[in-house]
């Protein structure tokens, strides 16, 4: 019982004794005793209960753990994550939706917060010295040698373009570079 983990209960008892002495000497109002009495009752309940081992082992302090666990999403959202983390939507995406819903200006000019030098980040930029590309339409033929081949643009293709049903599989040949 004299372990440090019961420190909150002992501090509450000490505060209750000090405030009780001050109230007995008419230096403070007896209303000041209500807080420590409530904390002491909570601590005694925590020690005697058998449902939560955290509260039994760390009376009063254990409630802070449950409080922080309860406000964990807000802590992550406002203090840990940056504006580009996506869980499930980034703060930028949410802000854009909120601004559009309120008919506010939703454009942010001049730059990005995304690190464009990271591996995997792709973009198209203008060139000061453009080169000649042999095929400017960027098309490939899909289904060649079948009943109905199709000329497909590689810029506006999605996964849904290839789903024709569960039994039919379509393969896309690599584009010649």
N, CA, C and O of each residue as an XYZ file, in Angstrom:
708
protein
N       0.809     -1.209      0.000
C       0.000      0.000      0.000
C       0.846      1.264      0.000
O       0.344      2.335     -0.341
N       2.117      1.166      0.374
C       2.965      2.360      0.387
C       3.749      2.514     -0.908
O       4.697      3.297     -0.969
N       3.364      1.776     -1.939
C       4.036      1.835     -3.227
C       3.785      3.179     -3.911
O       2.815      3.878     -3.618
N       4.685      3.515     -4.825
C       4.527      4.783     -5.563
C       3.288      4.789     -6.438
O       2.741      5.849     -6.742
N       2.842      3.604     -6.846
C       1.667      3.577     -7.715
C       0.402      4.043     -7.006
O      -0.577      4.403     -7.660
N       0.411      4.041     -5.693
C      -0.710      4.566     -4.906
C      -0.462      6.020     -4.494
O      -1.139      6.543     -3.609
N       0.512      6.665     -5.139
C       0.884      8.034     -4.798
C      -0.258      9.021     -4.883
O      -0.347      9.940     -4.069
N      -1.132      8.847     -5.858
C      -2.252      9.786     -6.009
C      -3.200      9.694     -4.822
O      -3.729     10.706     -4.361
N      -3.411      8.485     -4.332
C      -4.291      8.327     -3.168
C      -3.650      8.975     -1.948
O      -4.325      9.676     -1.195
N      -2.346      8.746     -1.743
C      -1.664      9.327     -0.579
C      -1.594     10.850     -0.673
O      -1.714     11.545      0.336
N      -1.399     11.367     -1.895
C      -1.418     12.831     -2.059
C      -2.807     13.394     -1.759
O      -2.931     14.487     -1.206
N      -3.835     12.657     -2.118
C      -5.200     13.090     -1.815
C      -5.448     13.098     -0.310
O      -6.066     14.023      0.216
N      -4.959     12.057      0.386
C      -5.111     11.994      1.849
C      -4.356     13.160      2.489
O      -4.869     13.808      3.401
N      -3.131     13.428      2.010
C      -2.341     14.542      2.536
C      -3.056     15.875      2.299
O      -3.125     16.712      3.199
N      -3.590     16.072      1.081
C      -4.318     17.312      0.778
C      -5.559     17.433      1.648
O      -5.907     18.528      2.090
N      -6.228     16.313      1.896
C      -7.411     16.331      2.742
C      -7.059     16.700      4.182
O      -7.797     17.439      4.833
N      -5.932     16.187      4.680
C      -5.496     16.533      6.037
C      -5.129     18.011      6.160
O      -5.512     18.678      7.121
N      -4.384     18.514      5.176
C      -3.964     19.920      5.210
C      -5.185     20.839      5.098
O      -5.338     21.783      5.872
N      -6.051     20.546      4.119
C      -7.237     21.390      3.951
C      -8.183     21.265      5.141
O      -8.849     22.233      5.510
N      -8.244     20.074      5.745
C      -9.073     19.897      6.941
C      -8.559     20.727      8.103
O      -9.340     21.314      8.851
N      -7.228     20.774      8.253
C      -6.643     21.585      9.317
C      -6.899     23.070      9.070
O      -7.209     23.817      9.998
N      -6.767     23.492      7.811
C      -7.029     24.903      7.485
C      -8.512     25.246      7.681
O      -8.844     26.341      8.136
N      -9.392     24.313      7.337
C     -10.828     24.562      7.527
C     -11.171     24.587      9.016
O     -12.028     25.356      9.451
N     -10.497     23.741      9.787
C     -10.755     23.732     11.236
C     -10.282     25.028     11.880
O     -10.872     25.485     12.859
N      -9.226     25.621     11.341
C      -8.725     26.893     11.858
C      -9.434     28.091     11.250
O      -9.025     29.230     11.476
N     -10.488     27.853     10.484
C     -11.294     28.911      9.853
C     -10.470     29.775      8.894
O     -10.756     30.959      8.718
N      -9.464     29.189      8.288
C      -8.670     29.936      7.298
C      -9.238     29.776      5.886
O      -9.077     30.661      5.045
N      -9.902     28.649      5.630
C     -10.559     28.433      4.323
C     -11.964     27.907      4.574
O     -12.311     27.488      5.678
N     -12.751     27.943      3.522
C     -14.121     27.435      3.603
C     -14.098     25.905      3.594
O     -13.267     25.315      2.903
N     -14.970     25.263      4.327
C     -15.042     23.798      4.293
C     -15.402     23.240      2.921
O     -15.237     22.044      2.684
N     -15.885     24.076      2.023
C     -16.209     23.626      0.659
C     -14.963     23.135     -0.080
O     -15.066     22.329     -1.005
N     -13.785     23.620      0.328
C     -12.535     23.182     -0.293
C     -12.264     21.696     -0.041
O     -11.427     21.109     -0.728
N     -12.929     21.089      0.899
C     -12.724     19.671      1.207
C     -13.448     18.751      0.227
O     -13.141     17.560      0.164
N     -14.392     19.275     -0.527
C     -15.200     18.446     -1.426
C     -14.346     17.761     -2.496
O     -14.522     16.571     -2.758
N     -13.432     18.497     -3.109
C     -12.581     17.928     -4.166
C     -11.744     16.749     -3.678
O     -11.818     15.667     -4.259
N     -10.933     16.937     -2.604
C     -10.149     15.801     -2.111
C     -11.001     14.641     -1.615
O     -10.597     13.486     -1.754
N     -12.168     14.916     -1.040
C     -13.035     13.830     -0.580
C     -13.509     12.999     -1.780
O     -13.504     11.770     -1.724
N     -13.916     13.664     -2.855
C     -14.364     12.953     -4.060
C     -13.213     12.135     -4.643
O     -13.401     10.976     -5.013
N     -12.006     12.741     -4.728
C     -10.855     12.006     -5.243
C     -10.512     10.803     -4.374
O     -10.173      9.739     -4.892
N     -10.597     10.966     -3.054
C     -10.312      9.854     -2.146
C     -11.340      8.737     -2.334
O     -10.973      7.562     -2.324
N     -12.599      9.074     -2.503
C     -13.625      8.062     -2.746
C     -13.390      7.335     -4.075
O     -13.561      6.119     -4.166
N     -12.999      8.090     -5.095
C     -12.678      7.469     -6.389
C     -11.487      6.529     -6.230
O     -11.515      5.408     -6.737
N     -10.445      6.971     -5.534
C      -9.265      6.134     -5.319
C      -9.583      4.870     -4.539
O      -9.084      3.799     -4.884
N     -10.400      4.965     -3.494
C     -10.778      3.786     -2.716
C     -11.631      2.827     -3.547
O     -11.495      1.608     -3.438
N     -12.498      3.382     -4.364
C     -13.282      2.532     -5.268
C     -12.374      1.834     -6.264
O     -12.555      0.647     -6.537
N     -11.391      2.556     -6.816
C     -10.463      1.961     -7.777
C      -9.696      0.796     -7.151
O      -9.520     -0.249     -7.778
N      -9.246      0.980     -5.925
C      -8.475     -0.074     -5.254
C      -9.332     -1.310     -4.998
O      -8.844     -2.434     -5.118
N     -10.591     -1.118     -4.649
C     -11.444     -2.241     -4.270
C     -12.118     -2.932     -5.455
O     -12.605     -4.051     -5.297
N     -12.166     -2.319     -6.614
C     -12.855     -2.938     -7.738
C     -11.955     -4.001     -8.387
O     -10.738     -3.983     -8.200
N     -12.544     -4.907     -9.135
C     -11.776     -5.991     -9.750
C     -11.943     -6.056    -11.268
O     -11.485     -7.011    -11.896
N     -12.582     -5.072    -11.856
C     -12.840     -5.109    -13.295
C     -11.665     -4.594    -14.115
O     -11.320     -5.195    -15.133
N     -11.041     -3.494    -13.694
C      -9.934     -2.885    -14.439
C      -8.656     -2.980    -13.618
O      -8.542     -2.374    -12.553
N      -7.704     -3.740    -14.123
C      -6.448     -3.876    -13.378
C      -5.653     -2.570    -13.375
O      -4.898     -2.311    -12.438
N      -5.812     -1.751    -14.404
C      -5.101     -0.465    -14.439
C      -5.580      0.433    -13.302
O      -4.770      1.057    -12.616
N      -6.889      0.499    -13.104
C      -7.411      1.332    -12.017
C      -7.063      0.748    -10.645
O      -6.828      1.495     -9.696
N      -7.030     -0.573    -10.538
C      -6.699     -1.179     -9.254
C      -5.219     -0.954     -8.916
O      -4.870     -0.716     -7.760
N      -4.366     -1.032     -9.923
C      -2.930     -0.859     -9.684
C      -2.505      0.603     -9.633
O      -1.541      0.945     -8.949
N      -3.202      1.446    -10.334
C      -2.874      2.883    -10.358
C      -4.140      3.683    -10.110
O      -4.667      4.302    -11.034
N      -4.640      3.683     -8.876
C      -5.896      4.402     -8.609
C      -5.735      5.890     -8.880
O      -4.669      6.456     -8.638
N      -6.742      6.497     -9.360
C      -6.857      7.902     -9.757
C      -6.037      8.172    -11.025
O      -6.572      8.724    -11.986
N      -4.750      7.794    -11.049
C      -3.930      8.021    -12.245
C      -4.471      7.236    -13.437
O      -4.388      7.703    -14.573
N      -5.022      6.055    -13.193
C      -5.554      5.226    -14.277
C      -6.647      5.924    -15.072
O      -6.818      5.662    -16.263
N      -7.380      6.804    -14.423
C      -8.432      7.544    -15.139
C      -7.830      8.487    -16.174
O      -8.469      8.779    -17.185
N      -6.623      8.962    -15.941
C      -5.960      9.810    -16.944
C      -5.670      9.013    -18.210
O      -5.795      9.528    -19.321
N      -5.279      7.741    -18.033
C      -5.031      6.906    -19.198
C      -6.295      6.775    -20.032
O      -6.258      6.914    -21.254
N      -7.422      6.504    -19.362
C      -8.672      6.365    -20.095
C      -9.092      7.689    -20.732
O      -9.681      7.691    -21.814
N      -8.802      8.795    -20.088
C      -9.104     10.106    -20.669
C      -8.279     10.332    -21.934
O      -8.819     10.754    -22.957
N      -6.970     10.054    -21.872
C      -6.120     10.248    -23.049
C      -6.475      9.268    -24.161
O      -6.364      9.603    -25.341
N      -6.895      8.076    -23.799
C      -7.342      7.118    -24.798
C      -8.611      7.619    -25.482
O      -8.798      7.406    -26.680
N      -9.475      8.280    -24.730
C     -10.715      8.819    -25.277
C     -10.449      9.980    -26.247
O     -11.114     10.085    -27.277
N      -9.489     10.844    -25.928
C      -9.219     12.012    -26.781
C      -8.066     11.755    -27.751
O      -7.565     12.694    -28.370
N      -7.639     10.505    -27.891
C      -6.523     10.175    -28.782
C      -6.746     10.613    -30.232
O      -5.819     11.162    -30.828
N      -7.927     10.399    -30.834
C      -8.103     10.857    -32.217
C      -7.900     12.361    -32.380
O      -7.324     12.805    -33.374
N      -8.362     13.137    -31.421
C      -8.189     14.585    -31.518
C      -6.718     14.969    -31.353
O      -6.232     15.874    -32.032
N      -6.013     14.287    -30.458
C      -4.581     14.566    -30.284
C      -3.835     14.265    -31.576
O      -3.003     15.061    -32.012
N      -4.129     13.112    -32.197
C      -3.474     12.770    -33.465
C      -3.827     13.789    -34.543
O      -2.960     14.224    -35.301
N      -5.097     14.166    -34.609
C      -5.547     15.053    -35.674
C      -4.942     16.443    -35.564
O      -4.557     17.037    -36.571
N      -4.855     16.969    -34.331
C      -4.446     18.360    -34.194
C      -2.988     18.558    -33.827
O      -2.449     19.639    -34.066
N      -2.322     17.553    -33.252
C      -0.962     17.774    -32.782
C       0.086     16.889    -33.450
O       1.255     17.273    -33.496
N      -0.284     15.724    -33.967
C       0.717     14.789    -34.482
C       0.742     14.747    -35.997
O       1.808     14.884    -36.599
N      -0.413     14.561    -36.629
C      -0.452     14.454    -38.078
C      -0.217     15.808    -38.735
O      -0.521     16.860    -38.172
N       0.331     15.747    -39.936
C       0.430     16.990    -40.690
C      -0.754     17.064    -41.658
O      -1.641     16.212    -41.627
N      -0.760     18.060    -42.495
C      -1.915     18.302    -43.346
C      -2.053     17.328    -44.499
O      -3.096     17.295    -45.153
N      -1.008     16.521    -44.770
C      -1.069     15.635    -45.924
C      -1.224     14.169    -45.559
O      -1.360     13.341    -46.459
N      -1.210     13.807    -44.275
C      -1.452     12.413    -43.895
C      -2.896     12.067    -44.177
O      -3.793     12.885    -43.975
N      -3.118     10.843    -44.649
C      -4.468     10.464    -45.054
C      -4.982      9.328    -44.191
O      -4.515      8.197    -44.326
N      -5.928      9.599    -43.309
C      -6.542      8.574    -42.474
C      -7.991      8.916    -42.191
O      -8.207      9.513    -41.137
N      -8.964      8.639    -42.940
C      -8.931      8.164    -44.313
C      -8.760      9.302    -45.312
O      -8.431      9.056    -46.472
N      -8.978     10.549    -44.880
C      -8.780     11.692    -45.760
C      -7.817     12.654    -45.094
O      -7.827     12.808    -43.872
N      -6.987     13.299    -45.892
C      -6.047     14.265    -45.331
C      -6.782     15.530    -44.904
O      -7.925     15.763    -45.298
N      -6.120     16.332    -44.103
C      -6.716     17.591    -43.656
C      -6.958     18.514    -44.849
O      -7.928     19.271    -44.865
N      -6.076     18.448    -45.846
C      -6.273     19.262    -47.048
C      -7.560     18.868    -47.772
O      -8.327     19.726    -48.209
N      -7.786     17.556    -47.892
C      -8.988     17.101    -48.583
C     -10.245     17.484    -47.798
O     -11.241     17.902    -48.389
N     -10.203     17.344    -46.482
C     -11.358     17.730    -45.666
C     -11.616     19.227    -45.774
O     -12.762     19.657    -45.904
N     -10.545     20.024    -45.720
C     -10.701     21.476    -45.822
C     -11.319     21.873    -47.158
O     -12.155     22.774    -47.226
N     -10.899     21.192    -48.216
C     -11.442     21.481    -49.533
C     -12.947     21.199    -49.575
O     -13.714     21.994    -50.118
N     -13.362     20.075    -49.005
C     -14.790     19.729    -48.972
C     -15.564     20.748    -48.151
O     -16.635     21.194    -48.564
N     -15.026     21.126    -46.976
C     -15.707     22.102    -46.119
C     -15.836     23.455    -46.824
O     -16.886     24.094    -46.754
N     -14.759     23.896    -47.508
C     -14.805     25.182    -48.191
C     -15.825     25.164    -49.325
O     -16.572     26.125    -49.515
N     -15.851     24.068    -50.073
C     -16.821     23.989    -51.173
C     -18.242     23.929    -50.643
O     -19.153     24.482    -51.259
N     -18.448     23.265    -49.510
C     -19.790     23.187    -48.929
C     -20.285     24.556    -48.466
O     -21.489     24.808    -48.450
N     -19.356     25.442    -48.087
C     -19.721     26.782    -47.616
C     -19.646     27.828    -48.722
O     -19.798     29.021    -48.459
N     -19.410     27.387    -49.969
C     -19.263     28.285    -51.121
C     -18.145     29.296    -50.918
O     -18.268     30.451    -51.324
N     -17.064     28.867    -50.296
C     -15.898     29.720    -50.124
C     -14.881     29.422    -51.227
O     -14.998     28.418    -51.930
N     -13.904     30.277    -51.372
C     -12.845     30.057    -52.348
C     -12.038     28.848    -51.889
O     -11.572     28.790    -50.751
N     -11.881     27.884    -52.795
C     -11.221     26.646    -52.397
C      -9.878     26.423    -53.084
O      -9.337     25.318    -53.035
N      -9.338     27.450    -53.721
C      -8.047     27.278    -54.389
C      -6.926     27.862    -53.540
O      -7.086     28.887    -52.877
N      -5.800     27.186    -53.581
C      -4.614     27.644    -52.850
C      -3.475     27.795    -53.852
O      -2.885     26.794    -54.260
N      -3.160     28.984    -54.245
C      -2.130     29.169    -55.266
C      -0.717     29.055    -54.704
O      -0.518     29.059    -53.489
N       0.244     28.954    -55.589
C       1.674     29.056    -55.282
C       2.205     27.951    -54.379
O       2.547     28.189    -53.221
N       2.270     26.744    -54.923
C       3.027     25.717    -54.228
C       2.218     24.624    -53.586
O       0.991     24.578    -53.670
N       2.962     23.739    -52.937
C       2.369     22.582    -52.305
C       3.098     22.276    -51.007
O       4.243     22.687    -50.821
N       2.432     21.551    -50.104
C       3.087     21.102    -48.879
C       3.647     19.703    -49.029
O       4.301     19.195    -48.119
N       3.399     19.075    -50.167
C       3.870     17.721    -50.425
C       5.331     17.786    -50.874
O       5.696     18.640    -51.682
N       6.170     16.878    -50.346
C       7.578     16.831    -50.736
C       7.671     16.134    -52.089
O       7.553     14.910    -52.162
N       7.880     16.894    -53.156
C       7.894     16.350    -54.510
C       9.188     15.613    -54.828
O       9.296     14.998    -55.889
N      10.176     15.660    -53.930
C      11.443     14.954    -54.160
C      11.426     13.534    -53.617
O      12.387     12.791    -53.818
N      10.355     13.137    -52.930
C      10.277     11.784    -52.380
C      10.137     10.762    -53.495
O       9.585     11.054    -54.556
N      10.645      9.560    -53.243
C      10.508      8.476    -54.211
C       9.038      8.135    -54.362
O       8.298      8.069    -53.380
N       8.619      7.917    -55.613
C       7.234      7.550    -55.856
C       6.332      8.725    -56.206
O       5.207      8.524    -56.663
N       6.814      9.959    -55.995
C       5.987     11.121    -56.353
C       6.207     11.417    -57.830
O       7.345     11.582    -58.269
N       5.131     11.484    -58.593
C       5.234     11.706    -60.030
C       4.566     13.013    -60.411
O       3.581     13.424    -59.798
N       5.100     13.649    -61.410
C       4.501     14.874    -61.916
C       4.978     15.095    -63.339
O       5.957     14.501    -63.790
N       4.275     15.948    -64.020
C       4.668     16.344    -65.373
C       5.031     17.812    -65.297
O       4.252     18.633    -64.814
N       6.214     18.132    -65.773
C       6.636     19.533    -65.749
C       7.026     19.964    -67.160
O       7.337     19.137    -68.018
N       7.004     21.236    -67.370
C       7.368     21.787    -68.663
C       8.876     21.717    -68.836
O       9.633     21.762    -67.866
N       9.286     21.609    -70.061
C      10.709     21.504    -70.355
C      11.157     22.726    -71.143
O      10.440     23.204    -72.022
N      12.338     23.225    -70.826
C      12.893     24.348    -71.586
C      13.460     23.878    -72.916
O      13.568     24.655    -73.864
N      13.824     22.595    -72.980
C      14.352     22.017    -74.216
C      13.558     20.751    -74.529
O      14.018     19.649    -74.228
N      12.370     20.890    -75.131
C      11.547     19.711    -75.402
C      12.200     18.776    -76.419
O      12.977     19.209    -77.269
N      11.876     17.510    -76.318
C      12.412     16.512    -77.250
C      11.300     16.035    -78.160
O      10.118     16.240    -77.881
N      11.686     15.401    -79.243
C      10.715     14.877    -80.199
C      10.354     13.450    -79.777
O      11.231     12.603    -79.610
N       9.073     13.198    -79.609
C       8.593     11.874    -79.228
C       8.030     11.217    -80.479
O       7.234     11.828    -81.192
N       8.440      9.962    -80.758
C       7.998      9.345    -82.012
C       6.483      9.175    -82.115
O       5.924      9.338    -83.200
N       5.818      8.856    -81.029
C       4.365      8.691    -81.061
C       3.763      9.667    -80.063
O       3.900      9.482    -78.853
N       3.102     10.699    -80.558
C       2.600     11.747    -79.677
C       1.240     11.435    -79.075
O       0.783     12.147    -78.181
N       0.584     10.374    -79.556
C      -0.752     10.125    -79.025
C      -0.751      9.155    -77.839
O      -1.790      8.993    -77.199
N       0.352      8.517    -77.528
C       0.487      7.633    -76.369
C      -0.632      6.608    -76.315
O      -1.342      6.495    -75.316
N      -0.778      5.870    -77.394
C      -1.816      4.846    -77.444
C      -1.177      3.473    -77.600
O      -0.113      3.321    -78.200
N      -1.861      2.480    -77.041
C      -1.466      1.095    -77.216
C      -2.681      0.323    -77.688
O      -3.818      0.730    -77.453
N      -2.435     -0.792    -78.356
C      -3.535     -1.609    -78.844
C      -3.808     -2.715    -77.847
O      -2.907     -3.471    -77.484
N      -5.034     -2.808    -77.409
C      -5.466     -3.818    -76.449
C      -6.314     -4.832    -77.184
O      -7.183     -4.458    -77.972
N      -6.076     -6.115    -76.938
C      -6.869     -7.168    -77.553
C      -6.449     -7.478    -78.959
O      -7.267     -7.952    -79.748
N      -5.201     -7.230    -79.308
C      -4.716     -7.507    -80.651
C      -4.745     -9.011    -80.897
O      -4.347     -9.790    -80.030
N      -5.206     -9.419    -82.056
C      -5.334    -10.835    -82.374
C      -6.646    -11.420    -81.912
O      -6.857    -12.627    -82.032
N      -7.518    -10.611    -81.398
C      -8.840    -11.072    -80.959
C      -9.898    -10.496    -81.897
O      -9.575     -9.861    -82.901
N     -11.122    -10.720    -81.566
C     -12.220    -10.310    -82.450
C     -12.301     -8.809    -82.649
O     -12.578     -8.347    -83.756
N     -12.061     -8.033    -81.588
C     -12.225     -6.591    -81.706
C     -11.110     -5.872    -80.943
O     -11.292     -5.576    -79.762
N      -9.951     -5.575    -81.573
C      -8.884     -4.835    -80.874
C      -9.305     -3.397    -80.622
O     -10.172     -2.853    -81.305
N      -8.671     -2.798    -79.627
C      -9.047     -1.447    -79.228
C      -7.781     -0.627    -79.023
O      -6.830     -1.103    -78.403
N      -7.758      0.606    -79.541
C      -6.646      1.528    -79.351
C      -6.900      2.335    -78.082
O      -7.854      3.110    -78.017
N      -6.038      2.153    -77.066
C      -6.266      2.695    -75.733
C      -5.217      3.763    -75.411
O      -4.023      3.544    -75.611
N      -5.661      4.899    -74.919
C      -4.744      5.945    -74.468
C      -4.218      5.563    -73.089
O      -5.003      5.185    -72.219
N      -2.910      5.654    -72.872
C      -2.349      5.248    -71.579
C      -2.512      6.329    -70.509
O      -2.234      6.074    -69.337
N      -2.951      7.513    -70.885
C      -3.108      8.583    -69.888
C      -4.442      8.541    -69.160
O      -4.521      8.959    -68.005
N      -5.481      8.052    -69.799
C      -6.779      8.070    -69.142
C      -7.349      6.666    -69.010
O      -8.508      6.421    -69.344
N      -6.535      5.760    -68.526
C      -6.978      4.396    -68.293
C      -7.046      4.158    -66.786
O      -6.211      4.655    -66.030
N      -8.032      3.405    -66.367
C      -8.159      3.082    -64.951
C      -8.369      1.586    -64.808
O      -8.540      0.877    -65.800
N      -8.357      1.118    -63.592
C      -8.557     -0.303    -63.344
C      -9.938     -0.748    -63.810
O     -10.106     -1.894    -64.226
N     -10.921      0.133    -63.746
C     -12.271     -0.228    -64.163
C     -12.355     -0.427    -65.667
O     -13.313     -1.037    -66.143
N     -11.389      0.063    -66.433
C     -11.415     -0.100    -67.875
C     -11.245     -1.554    -68.279
O     -11.634     -1.938    -69.382
N     -10.673     -2.364    -67.407
C     -10.376     -3.743    -67.762
C     -11.337     -4.738    -67.133
O     -11.199     -5.938    -67.370
N     -12.290     -4.298    -66.354
C     -13.201     -5.251    -65.717
C     -14.407     -5.467    -66.627
O     -15.312     -4.636    -66.694
N     -14.398     -6.587    -67.315
C     -15.493     -6.943    -68.219
C     -16.372     -8.012    -67.600
O     -17.381     -8.397    -68.192
N     -16.021     -8.484    -66.454
C     -16.768     -9.555    -65.806
C     -15.791    -10.476    -65.110
O     -14.583    -10.380    -65.328
N     -16.299    -11.369    -64.275
C     -15.411    -12.213    -63.487
C     -14.685    -13.278    -64.301
O     -13.614    -13.722    -63.887
N     -15.226    -13.707    -65.448
C     -14.618    -14.816    -66.162
C     -13.670    -14.369    -67.263
O     -12.930    -15.205    -67.781
N     -13.649    -13.102    -67.648
C     -12.842    -12.639    -68.766
C     -11.686    -11.810    -68.257
O     -11.889    -10.832    -67.538
N     -10.472    -12.191    -68.624
C      -9.282    -11.455    -68.216
C      -8.684    -10.765    -69.427
O      -8.604    -11.363    -70.501
N      -8.269     -9.535    -69.276
C      -7.650     -8.786    -70.353
C      -6.248     -8.403    -69.920
O      -6.049     -7.907    -68.811
N      -5.292     -8.629    -70.777
C      -3.926     -8.246    -70.471
C      -3.547     -7.078    -71.353
O      -3.994     -6.981    -72.496
N      -2.733     -6.200    -70.829
C      -2.308     -5.011    -71.543
C      -0.832     -5.161    -71.848
O      -0.032     -5.287    -70.921
N      -0.441     -5.153    -73.122
C       0.991     -5.233    -73.430
C       1.700     -3.951    -73.031
O       1.091     -2.883    -72.978
N       2.987     -4.065    -72.753
C       3.769     -2.877    -72.388
C       3.931     -1.987    -73.611
O       4.088     -2.471    -74.732
N       3.891     -0.704    -73.384
C       4.052      0.264    -74.470
C       5.525      0.318    -74.851
O       6.397      0.254    -73.985
N       5.796      0.433    -76.120
C       7.172      0.543    -76.600
C       7.711      1.920    -76.265
O       7.053      2.929    -76.517
N       8.894      1.962    -75.705
C       9.485      3.253    -75.350
C      10.588      3.624    -76.288
O      11.197      4.683    -76.136
